[in-house]
Amino acid sequence: MALAALCAMSQYPEIRVAGNAEGRIVEKPSIKVNARRSVAVPQSESNLQASFTIRGAGVEQTVWDEDFETSATLPEGWCTDPTTKTVWSLKKPTSTYSDAGNARSLYVEGDYRAYNREISSATSAPFEVPDEAMLRAQIYYSINYDDYCRLIISVSADDFENDITEIWNSKDGTGDKAAHWHAIETSLAKYAGKTVRLRFTYSWGANDESFKTGGYMGYFYIDGIAVTAPGTVDGINVATGETIDFVDTSTGDGITSWEWSFPGATPSTSTEKNPTVYYTLDGAYDVSLTVTDGAGQRSTATLPAFVTVTGYEPTARMSISDGFRYLSTLCPMVAPLADVTFTDASEGYPTEHSWKFIKYNDNTGALVTSEEKEGAEVSKSFQYLHNWDIEHTVSNQHGTSKVTETVSAEYSGNITNFRSGDFATTFDLEGRGTFPGNNRMKITKFAEKFSKPTTPLMVEGVNVYFATAKADQVADQIANIGVHLYTSENGLPGECLDSWWWQISDLDASSDASVGTWFPFPELPVVDDEFFIVIDGFTDLYEDTDVSIYMADFRGEHNTAYMYKDNSWVDVSTYFPAGRNHTSLLAVPSVSHSVMASATGDEPVLTFNAKGGKKEFSLFSFLGYKSPVETGADWCRVTNEPNGMTVDNLAIECDPLPDGTPDRETTVTPTDGHSVYTITVRQVKDSGIEGIETDGTGTQFVTDGLRVSTTDGTEITLYTVQGARLASGITVEAPSAGMYIAVAEGKAVKMLLK
């Protein structure tokens, strides 16, 4: 039944936000409580006494509530106004918000006709607010209708004459966009000790910012309203990672500071009045609060073993610094010979982390090499091209879990955000166009986000795969579709770096995503951070034009697609109904990594004796290197010109060391314009091996694995092949397998130690 207008106010006043009332939507597990009274330990003779509790429906006392179940009419003390056009009623909801069920909820909806809209509200009966009170309620609505209507909750201590605070707004809703019950909670601490009323206002949505005539199309159910005060408790049981909201309930006048101690928690200390913490390891943990008043009096409350934490078996997951994928394998693409970061992303707070990097022969399947590492975050350089398997194993006291991922180490290639199992498709907007493509929903641009690469990335152009490219009007046939490379600013497209356009008549479309249209980037731009490919030109196309781009079928996670709607960029996964609402556009950049390294695997160190001279260093640079090569001192220079190949021998020349000059050092820094490779050049008075001829016989040296000695016990000095001194002694040991030079009594021998 419709509710009669009982409020005297003829129109809803403008809401003024006062203070910083905090509102949020709550989706978290309930905290189990040991129902024992808290203990305070006063440490002075003043009236100051520290105490605390936790926030949570299971430990709080309800001081006022309304579930609309006692009567088929509006509860006593409630009123609605105006109701000339907007209908408020008590109605059985389509679903229940609790196991107990509910026969009726407060319901409101608006007329779709513009002339029949108004801003209308329902106001509660008055109630008194206790200290640290929370408002909790259940609101049933769909985020998809935010364009058309919103529900606002406000509170006032003077019947909404002057003191009005907005404490919740449906526009801030997150999660599943389809209609469902949203559990909300918001603080009423500002109104402690006052008698207040709540107001629920049905108002205009995002599309009515100009006229603000009132809400329409959408509806709301309101139920389960409760105002709660903190209860008393001195023991709780939580799972690892579960947050705990602590509440100060200390008594005394003029408390000015709070000092919390949470051994084992994150954070472990806090000076906030009501902090939030969580724990990652099993155990029983003490909690302590010390409060201080303006006179300097202090009081402390300590509860031993207040928090009991129980963990669970971990689920292994990993995060790779490069998120985009190599089109040929749909595996993450990383740069060879560069450090790639792998980070543990497991659930369940594991305490041990191990990694294994395995390379098999791409043709025969035979094992080529493997390497193991330990730690929650590790770096790995890939010396071989193509596919590597990465095994990540994690464990804690509750169990062990392992996950395996394959990466493709490639210098260049086509990249995508499509994943194994994705298929290319488009989405029908039910008579309003095609997504992604031309439409009548004010979506004028589309963008695909790519993660930060391992090394700087040259983007040569983009293949965009069009599902349709039809235009009947000549004006549309010659309309331009543009593809652009953008930087990322705050996670959204920022500055345009390069562009290319084709007319619609020039686009290649296919029914099976087998043909792409190439958009070159003439400037060959280089990116070294997250970037976007932006596609535009859809603004002014006629309705009989059909231009659409392939996307991945909607999946449950890993969205990389964005759209420009109503003059702002929107993450696609936040617009479409929750669940499988993540996708990627089939826009495929062609890229080359900037990679510079030693071509032989040698350490980038050259040692010259006092005479100076010339030496070569074999450099690999996938994008070549620029001339002249910079050095850090005028006594050292590179004398050759680049050969135009990926491998070149740098001719490094060093002047003689002047008399009386100490040993000196500088750097040689070849660059491809995007990356810099550093070679250390040292000049010493006596390198220990310069001028000594190597003897391949090795008759006086004895090797044992990585160890070297002589048959007669002569002292040996071990050098790298570049001349860097490593160690001296009767027996010396190399740091790793490789080629070395051993010197004893003026005789030098080059040898392979392994």
C-alpha positions in Angstrom: 0.0 0.0 0.0 1.2 3.6 -0.6 2.3 5.5 2.5 0.6 8.8 3.2 2.6 11.9 3.3 3.1 12.8 6.9 6.1 15.1 7.0 5.4 18.8 7.0 8.3 19.7 4.7 7.2 20.6 1.2 10.5 19.9 -0.5 13.8 18.2 0.3 16.5 20.6 1.4 19.9 20.7 -0.1 22.2 18.3 1.7 25.3 19.8 3.2 28.1 17.3 4.2 29.5 18.0 7.6 32.6 16.3 9.0 34.1 13.1 7.6 31.4 10.5 8.3 32.7 7.2 7.1 30.4 4.9 5.1 31.3 1.6 3.4 29.8 -1.6 2.0 30.6 -4.6 4.1 31.4 -8.0 2.7 33.6 -9.9 5.3 33.4 -13.0 7.4 31.9 -12.7 10.9 34.4 -12.8 13.8 33.9 -15.5 16.4 33.8 -14.2 19.9 34.7 -15.6 23.3 32.0 -14.0 25.5 34.1 -12.9 28.4 34.1 -9.5 30.0 37.0 -7.2 29.2 39.6 -6.2 31.9 41.0 -2.7 32.3 44.2 -2.1 34.3 44.1 1.5 35.7 47.5 3.0 36.5 46.5 6.2 38.2 44.1 7.5 40.8 42.2 9.7 38.3 38.9 8.8 36.6 40.9 7.8 33.5 40.5 4.1 32.7 41.6 2.4 29.5 39.5 -0.2 27.9 38.7 -1.5 24.4 36.6 -3.9 22.4 36.1 -4.8 18.8 33.5 -3.8 16.2 31.3 -6.5 14.7 27.6 -7.4 14.7 28.4 -10.4 16.8 29.7 -8.4 19.8 27.7 -5.2 19.5 24.5 -4.3 21.4 21.5 -3.1 19.3 20.1 0.1 20.8 17.6 0.9 18.0 16.3 -1.1 15.0 13.6 -1.4 12.4 12.7 -4.4 10.2 9.2 -3.2 9.1 7.7 -6.6 10.2 5.4 -5.4 13.0 2.8 -3.7 10.9 1.6 -3.4 7.3 1.8 0.4 7.7 4.7 2.8 8.2 6.1 2.4 11.7 5.2 4.9 14.4 7.3 8.1 14.2 8.2 7.6 10.5 7.1 9.8 7.7 7.5 10.2 3.9 7.4 13.5 1.9 6.7 14.4 -0.8 4.7 11.5 -2.3 2.8 13.3 -5.0 4.7 11.4 -7.7 7.1 9.0 -5.9 5.6 5.9 -4.3 6.9 4.6 -0.9 5.3 1.3 0.3 5.9 -1.7 2.4 6.4 -4.6 0.0 7.6 -8.2 0.1 11.1 -8.2 -1.5 12.0 -10.5 -4.3 14.6 -12.2 -2.1 15.5 -12.2 1.5 18.7 -10.7 3.1 18.9 -13.2 5.9 18.0 -16.8 6.7 15.1 -15.6 8.9 13.3 -14.2 5.9 11.3 -11.0 5.8 7.6 -10.5 4.8 8.0 -6.8 4.0 10.6 -4.1 3.4 10.4 -0.4 2.8 10.2 0.0 -1.0 10.5 3.0 -3.3 10.6 3.5 -7.1 10.2 6.4 -9.5 8.2 6.9 -12.7 10.1 6.8 -16.0 8.2 9.9 -17.3 10.2 13.1 -16.9 7.2 15.2 -15.8 6.3 12.7 -13.1 9.5 12.7 -11.1 10.4 14.2 -7.8 13.0 14.0 -5.0 11.3 12.2 -2.1 12.3 10.9 1.2 11.4 8.6 4.1 12.4 9.8 7.6 12.8 7.6 10.6 11.5 8.0 14.2 14.0 9.7 16.5 16.5 7.7 18.6 19.5 8.5 20.9 23.0 7.7 19.6 25.4 6.0 22.1 29.2 6.4 22.0 31.0 4.8 19.0 27.6 3.8 17.4 27.3 2.2 14.0 24.4 2.3 11.6 23.9 -1.0 9.8 21.3 -1.7 7.1 20.4 -3.9 4.1 19.7 -2.1 0.8 18.5 -4.0 -2.3 19.4 -2.3 -5.5 21.2 -2.6 -8.9 24.3 -0.5 -9.5 23.3 -0.6 -13.2 20.6 2.0 -12.5 23.0 4.6 -11.0 22.5 6.7 -14.2 18.8 7.1 -13.4 18.4 7.1 -9.6 20.2 7.0 -6.3 19.4 6.4 -2.6 21.0 8.7 -0.1 21.1 8.2 3.7 21.6 11.3 5.9 21.3 12.0 9.6 20.3 15.1 11.5 20.0 16.2 15.2 17.6 19.1 14.4 15.0 17.5 12.2 17.0 18.4 9.1 16.8 22.2 9.5 20.5 23.0 9.5 22.5 20.0 10.8 22.5 17.5 8.0 25.2 14.9 7.2 25.2 12.5 4.3 26.5 9.2 5.6 25.9 6.8 2.6 25.1 7.1 -1.1 24.3 4.3 -3.5 26.6 5.9 -6.1 29.5 4.5 -4.1 28.4 0.9 -4.4 30.9 -1.6 -5.7 30.9 -5.3 -6.7 28.1 -7.2 -8.5 26.1 -4.7 -10.6 23.0 -6.9 -10.7 20.3 -6.2 -8.2 21.0 -7.8 -4.8 21.1 -7.0 -1.1 24.0 -4.8 -0.1 25.0 -4.9 3.6 26.1 -1.4 4.6 27.6 0.1 7.7 28.6 3.6 8.6 29.7 5.5 11.7 27.4 7.6 13.8 30.2 8.5 16.3 29.8 12.2 15.4 26.3 12.2 16.9 27.2 10.4 20.2 24.8 11.6 23.0 22.4 13.3 20.6 18.9 12.4 19.5 18.8 12.1 15.7 16.6 10.9 12.8 17.6 9.1 9.6 16.5 10.2 6.2 16.4 7.9 3.1 16.2 10.0 0.0 15.2 8.8 -3.5 17.0 11.2 -5.8 18.4 11.8 -9.3 21.1 9.7 -10.9 24.3 10.4 -12.9 22.5 11.2 -16.1 20.4 14.0 -14.5 23.2 16.1 -13.1 21.9 19.2 -15.0 18.2 19.1 -14.2 18.1 17.1 -11.0 14.4 16.4 -11.3 14.4 13.1 -9.4 15.0 9.4 -9.8 13.3 7.1 -12.2 13.4 3.5 -13.5 15.3 2.1 -10.6 14.0 0.9 -7.3 15.3 0.2 -3.7 14.3 -2.1 -0.8 15.3 -0.9 2.7 15.4 -3.3 5.6 17.4 -4.6 8.6 18.1 -1.1 10.0 20.0 -1.3 13.3 22.0 1.2 15.4 24.6 -0.6 17.5 26.9 0.2 20.4 30.2 -1.6 21.2 29.9 -4.7 23.4 32.4 -6.0 25.9 34.7 -9.0 25.0 38.2 -10.1 25.8 38.8 -12.9 23.4 38.3 -13.4 19.7 39.1 -16.1 17.1 40.0 -15.1 13.6 41.5 -16.5 10.4 44.8 -15.3 9.0 44.2 -12.2 7.0 40.9 -11.4 8.6 40.7 -7.7 9.6 39.8 -6.7 13.2 38.3 -3.3 13.9 39.3 -2.2 17.4 37.2 0.3 19.3 38.4 2.5 22.2 35.9 2.4 25.1 38.1 4.2 27.7 36.4 6.4 30.2 37.7 9.7 31.6 37.7 13.3 30.5 39.9 14.8 27.9 41.7 11.8 26.4 44.3 13.2 24.0 46.3 10.2 22.8 46.1 6.4 22.2 49.0 4.0 22.1 48.0 0.5 20.8 50.3 -2.5 20.8 49.6 -5.5 18.6 52.5 -7.9 18.7 52.4 -10.1 15.6 49.8 -8.0 13.8 49.9 -5.7 10.8 50.4 -2.9 11.8 52.0 -3.9 15.1 51.4 -0.4 16.7 49.0 2.4 16.2 48.1 5.8 17.5 44.7 5.9 16.0 41.7 5.9 18.3 40.0 3.0 16.5 42.6 1.1 14.4 42.2 -1.9 12.1 44.7 -4.8 12.1 45.2 -8.3 10.7 47.5 -11.3 11.5 49.3 -13.6 9.1 50.6 -16.4 11.4 48.8 -18.8 13.8 49.0 -18.1 17.5 47.6 -16.3 20.5 48.4 -12.6 20.7 48.2 -10.0 23.4 46.7 -6.6 22.8 47.4 -3.5 24.9 46.0 0.1 24.9 47.4 3.0 26.8 45.5 6.3 26.9 46.7 9.7 28.0 44.6 12.7 29.1 45.4 16.4 28.9 46.9 16.4 32.4 49.4 13.7 31.5 47.6 10.9 33.4 48.0 7.5 31.8 46.0 4.3 32.0 46.7 0.9 30.3 44.5 -2.0 29.5 46.2 -5.3 28.5 44.4 -8.5 27.5 46.8 -11.5 27.2 46.0 -13.9 24.3 43.2 -11.6 23.2 43.4 -12.7 19.6 43.6 -16.4 18.6 44.6 -16.8 14.9 44.2 -19.9 12.9 45.6 -20.2 9.4 44.8 -22.5 6.5 46.6 -24.4 3.7 48.0 -22.0 1.1 47.1 -21.8 -2.5 50.1 -21.1 -4.7 50.0 -18.2 -7.1 52.6 -16.1 -8.8 52.8 -12.6 -10.3 55.2 -11.8 -13.2 56.4 -8.3 -13.8 55.4 -8.6 -17.5 51.7 -9.2 -17.8 51.2 -9.2 -21.5 51.5 -12.3 -23.6 53.4 -13.6 -26.7 50.7 -14.1 -29.4 52.3 -17.3 -30.7 52.1 -19.1 -27.3 49.7 -17.0 -25.2 52.3 -17.2 -22.5 53.7 -14.2 -20.6 56.4 -12.6 -22.8 59.7 -11.6 -21.1 62.9 -10.1 -22.4 65.9 -12.5 -22.6 69.1 -11.6 -20.7 67.3 -9.1 -18.5 66.3 -9.6 -14.8 62.6 -10.5 -14.6 60.9 -10.2 -11.2 58.7 -13.0 -10.0 56.6 -12.3 -6.9 54.6 -14.6 -4.6 50.9 -13.9 -4.9 49.6 -16.9 -3.0 46.6 -17.0 -0.7 46.9 -18.4 2.9 50.1 -16.6 4.0 52.8 -19.2 3.2 56.0 -19.0 5.3 58.2 -20.8 2.8 58.6 -20.0 -0.9 60.7 -21.9 -3.6 61.0 -21.4 -7.3 62.4 -23.6 -10.1 63.2 -22.3 -13.6 63.4 -25.1 -16.2 64.4 -24.9 -19.8 63.7 -27.8 -22.1 64.9 -28.1 -25.7 62.0 -26.7 -27.9 62.5 -29.5 -30.5 63.5 -32.6 -28.6 62.1 -31.9 -25.1 65.4 -32.7 -23.5 66.4 -30.8 -20.3 68.7 -28.0 -21.1 69.1 -26.3 -17.7 67.3 -25.7 -14.5 67.8 -23.3 -11.6 66.3 -23.1 -8.1 65.7 -20.0 -6.0 64.2 -19.2 -2.6 62.2 -16.2 -1.4 58.9 -14.5 -1.7 60.3 -12.4 -4.6 63.1 -13.5 -6.9 64.7 -12.3 -10.1 65.7 -14.4 -13.1 67.6 -13.8 -16.3 66.8 -16.1 -19.2 69.8 -17.1 -21.3 67.9 -19.2 -23.7 65.1 -18.1 -26.0 61.5 -19.3 -26.1 59.6 -21.3 -23.5 60.6 -21.8 -19.9 58.6 -23.5 -17.2 58.4 -21.9 -13.8 57.4 -24.0 -10.8 56.4 -22.1 -7.6 56.0 -24.1 -4.4 54.7 -22.5 -1.1 54.0 -24.0 2.3 53.0 -23.2 5.8 52.2 -25.4 8.8 48.9 -26.3 7.3 50.1 -27.7 4.0 51.9 -27.2 0.6 50.8 -26.0 -2.8 52.5 -25.7 -6.2 51.6 -23.8 -9.4 53.4 -23.9 -12.8 53.5 -21.2 -15.4 55.3 -21.0 -18.8 56.9 -17.9 -20.1 58.2 -17.0 -23.5 61.6 -15.3 -23.6 61.6 -13.3 -26.9 63.5 -10.3 -28.2 60.6 -9.2 -30.4 57.1 -10.3 -31.5 53.4 -9.6 -31.3 51.8 -9.2 -27.9 48.3 -9.6 -26.6 46.3 -9.8 -23.4 44.3 -12.7 -24.7 44.7 -15.8 -22.5 44.7 -19.5 -23.2 41.0 -20.5 -23.5 39.8 -17.1 -24.7 37.9 -16.8 -28.0 37.3 -13.7 -30.0 33.8 -12.3 -30.1 31.7 -9.1 -29.9 28.9 -8.2 -27.5 25.4 -7.1 -28.7 24.1 -4.0 -26.9 20.5 -5.0 -27.5 19.6 -2.5 -30.2 22.0 0.2 -29.1 25.0 -1.0 -31.1 27.9 -3.4 -30.7 30.6 -3.6 -28.0 33.3 -2.8 -28.8 32.2 -0.7 -31.8 29.9 2.1 -32.9 26.9 2.5 -30.5 24.2 4.8 -29.2 25.5 4.7 -25.6 27.9 7.6 -25.8 30.9 5.3 -25.9 33.3 7.0 -28.3 36.7 5.4 -27.7 38.1 2.1 -26.6 41.5 1.3 -25.0 43.6 -1.7 -24.2 46.0 -1.6 -21.3 49.5 -3.3 -21.4 51.7 -3.8 -18.4 55.1 -2.3 -17.8 57.7 -4.3 -19.8 60.9 -5.9 -18.4 63.0 -3.6 -20.5 62.1 -0.5 -22.7 59.8 -1.6 -25.6 59.8 -0.3 -29.1 56.3 -0.3 -30.5 56.4 -0.5 -34.3 52.6 -0.5 -34.8 49.4 -2.4 -34.0 47.3 -5.0 -35.7 43.6 -4.4 -34.8 41.2 -7.2 -35.6 37.9 -5.9 -36.8 34.8 -8.1 -36.8 32.8 -5.7 -39.0 33.7 -2.6 -41.1 30.6 -1.7 -43.2 29.4 1.8 -44.1 26.6 2.6 -46.6 27.0 6.4 -46.6 30.0 7.8 -48.5 30.6 10.2 -45.5 31.1 7.1 -43.3 33.2 5.2 -45.8 35.8 7.9 -45.8 35.6 8.5 -42.0 38.8 7.8 -40.1 39.3 5.1 -37.5 42.4 6.1 -35.5 44.8 3.9 -33.4 47.1 5.6 -30.9 49.8 4.8 -28.4 49.2 6.5 -25.1 51.2 6.6 -21.8 49.4 5.6 -18.6 48.6 8.2 -16.0 47.0 7.0 -12.8 46.0 3.8 -14.6 44.2 5.6 -17.5 45.3 6.8 -20.9 47.5 9.9 -20.6 49.7 11.4 -23.3 49.5 10.4 -26.9 52.9 9.3 -28.3 52.1 8.3 -31.9 49.1 7.7 -34.2 47.8 6.3 -37.5 44.5 6.5 -39.2 42.7 4.4 -41.9 39.4 5.2 -43.6 36.6 2.7 -42.8 36.7 1.5 -46.5 40.4 0.5 -45.9 39.8 -1.6 -42.8 40.1 -5.4 -43.1 37.4 -7.3 -41.3 36.9 -11.1 -40.9 34.3 -13.4 -39.5 36.9 -15.5 -37.7 39.4 -13.0 -36.4 41.9 -14.3 -38.9 42.8 -10.9 -40.5 44.1 -7.8 -38.8 44.5 -4.2 -40.0 48.0 -2.9 -39.6 48.3 0.6 -38.0 52.0 1.6 -38.2 53.6 4.0 -35.8 56.0 6.1 -37.9 58.0 7.5 -34.9 58.8 4.0 -33.6 58.0 5.2 -30.1 59.5 3.4 -27.0 57.7 2.8 -23.8 59.2 1.8 -20.4 56.1 1.8 -18.3 52.4 0.7 -18.5 50.8 1.9 -21.8 47.6 1.9 -23.7 46.5 1.3 -27.3 43.5 3.7 -27.9 41.1 3.2 -30.8 38.7 6.1 -31.7 36.6 7.5 -34.6 33.2 6.2 -33.5 31.7 9.5 -32.4 29.8 10.7 -35.5 29.0 7.4 -37.4 25.5 7.0 -38.8 23.3 4.2 -37.5 23.6 2.2 -40.7 27.4 2.0 -40.1 28.8 -1.1 -38.5 32.3 -1.0 -37.2 33.3 -3.4 -34.4 36.5 -4.8 -32.9 37.0 -8.4 -31.6 37.3 -8.8 -27.8 37.9 -11.8 -25.6 34.6 -13.4 -24.4 33.8 -12.2 -20.9 35.8 -13.9 -18.2 35.9 -13.7 -14.4 39.2 -11.8 -14.0 42.1 -10.0 -15.7 40.3 -7.1 -17.4 42.5 -4.9 -19.6 39.8 -3.2 -21.7 38.6 0.4 -21.1 36.0 2.6 -22.8 35.5 6.4 -23.1 31.9 7.0 -22.0 30.3 10.3 -21.1 33.7 12.1 -21.5 35.5 9.8 -19.0 37.5 6.6 -19.1 35.7 3.6 -17.6 37.1 0.2 -16.7 34.9 -2.2 -18.6 34.7 -4.7 -15.7 33.1 -1.9 -13.5 30.4 -1.2 -16.0 28.9 -4.5 -17.0 27.2 -6.8 -14.5 29.6 -8.5 -12.1 30.7 -12.1 -12.5 32.1 -12.7 -16.0 32.6 -9.1 -16.9 36.4 -8.9 -17.7 37.7 -8.8 -21.2 40.6 -7.7 -23.5 40.5 -6.1 -26.9 42.1 -7.9 -29.9 44.6 -5.1 -30.5 48.0 -6.7 -31.0 51.1 -4.4 -30.9 54.3 -5.5 -32.6 57.2 -4.8 -30.3 61.0 -5.2 -29.8 62.7 -5.3 -26.4 65.7 -3.1 -25.8 68.2 -5.7 -24.6 72.0 -5.1 -24.0 74.3 -7.7 -22.5 77.7 -9.3 -22.8 77.7 -11.5 -26.0 80.0 -14.1 -24.3 78.5 -14.1 -20.8 81.6 -12.5 -19.4 81.5 -10.0 -16.5 81.5 -6.4 -17.9 85.0 -5.7 -16.5 88.2 -5.0 -18.4 91.6 -4.5 -16.6 94.6 -2.7 -18.2 98.1 -2.5 -16.9 100.1 0.7 -16.6 101.1 0.5 -20.3 97.5 0.9 -21.4 96.6 -0.4 -24.9 93.5 -1.7 -26.6 91.1 -4.6 -25.7 87.8 -5.8 -27.1 84.5 -6.4 -25.4 81.9 -8.4 -27.2 78.5 -6.6 -26.9 75.1 -7.9 -27.7 72.4 -5.2 -28.4 69.2 -6.2 -30.1 68.5 -2.6 -31.2 72.2 -1.8 -32.0 74.0 1.0 -30.2 74.8 4.6 -30.9 78.1 6.3 -31.7 80.1 7.8 -30.2 80.1 5.6 -27.1 80.5 7.6 -23.9 83.2 7.0 -21.4 83.6 8.4 -18.0 87.2 9.7 -18.5 89.3 11.1 -21.4 92.0 8.5 -20.9 89.7 5.8 -22.1 87.8 5.7 -25.4 85.9 3.4 -27.9 87.6 3.6 -31.3 85.4 1.5 -33.5 82.1 2.4 -35.3 78.9 0.2 -34.9 78.8 -2.6 -37.4 75.0 -2.5 -37.6 74.6 -6.1 -36.3 73.2 -7.3 -32.9 76.7 -8.5 -31.9 79.8 -6.2 -32.2 83.2 -6.0 -30.6 83.8 -2.7 -28.8 87.5 -1.6 -29.3 88.3 0.0 -26.0 91.6 1.9 -25.8 93.3 3.0 -22.6 96.2 5.6 -22.3 99.3 4.7 -20.3 99.1 5.4 -16.6 101.2 8.5 -15.9 104.0 8.1 -13.4 102.9 8.7 -9.8 99.3 8.3 -10.6 97.4 5.7 -8.5 95.2 2.9 -10.0 92.2 4.4 -11.7 88.8 3.3 -12.9 86.1 4.5 -15.3 83.1 3.3 -17.2 82.2 2.7 -20.8 78.4 3.1 -21.4 77.1 2.0 -24.8 73.4 2.8 -25.3 70.7 2.0 -27.9 69.0 5.3 -26.9 66.7 3.5 -24.4 68.9 1.2 -22.3 72.4 1.7 -21.1 75.0 -1.1 -20.6 77.9 -0.4 -18.2 81.4 -1.8 -18.7 83.9 -1.1 -15.9 87.4 -0.3 -17.0 90.2 -0.5 -14.5 93.9 0.5 -14.9 96.4 -0.8 -12.4 100.1 -0.6 -12.0 100.4 -4.4 -12.0 97.6 -6.5 -13.2 99.5 -9.7 -12.3 99.1 -11.3 -15.8 99.8 -8.6 -18.3 102.9 -9.6 -20.5 102.9 -13.2 -19.3 102.5 -15.8 -22.1 99.9 -18.5 -21.3 101.1 -22.0 -21.4 98.6 -24.6 -22.5 100.4 -27.6 -21.0 99.4 -26.9 -17.4 102.0 -29.4 -16.2 102.6 -27.7 -12.8 98.9 -27.1 -12.0 96.5 -29.6 -10.4 92.7 -29.0 -10.7 90.0 -30.6 -8.5 86.6 -29.2 -9.5 86.7 -25.5 -8.9 90.0 -25.8 -7.0 93.5 -25.2 -8.3 96.9 -26.0 -6.7 100.4 -26.8 -7.9 102.4 -30.0 -7.7 105.2 -28.4 -5.6 103.0 -26.2 -3.3 103.9 -22.9 -5.0 101.5 -20.0 -4.3 98.9 -19.4 -7.0 97.0 -16.3 -8.0 93.7 -16.8 -9.9 92.4 -14.2 -12.4 89.4 -13.9 -14.6 90.1 -14.0 -18.3 89.6 -10.2 -18.3 92.4 -9.8 -15.7 90.5 -9.3 -12.5 92.3 -10.7 -9.6 90.2 -13.2 -7.6 92.4 -15.0 -4.9 95.9 -16.1 -3.9 97.1 -19.0 -1.9 98.6 -22.5 -2.0 95.1 -23.7 -3.1 92.6 -21.3 -4.7 88.9 -21.8 -5.6 87.0 -20.3 -8.4 83.6 -18.7 -7.5 81.8 -20.6 -10.3 82.4 -22.8 -13.4 84.1 -21.0 -16.3 87.4 -20.0 -17.9 90.2 -18.6 -15.6 93.9 -17.9 -15.7 96.1 -19.3 -12.9 99.6 -17.7 -12.4 102.5 -19.2 -10.4 106.1 -18.1 -10.5 105.6 -16.1 -13.7 103.8 -18.8 -15.5 100.2 -18.4 -16.5 97.8 -21.1 -17.7 94.3 -20.6 -19.1 92.0 -23.4 -17.8 88.4 -24.4 -17.7 87.2 -25.1 -14.1 83.9 -26.9 -13.6 
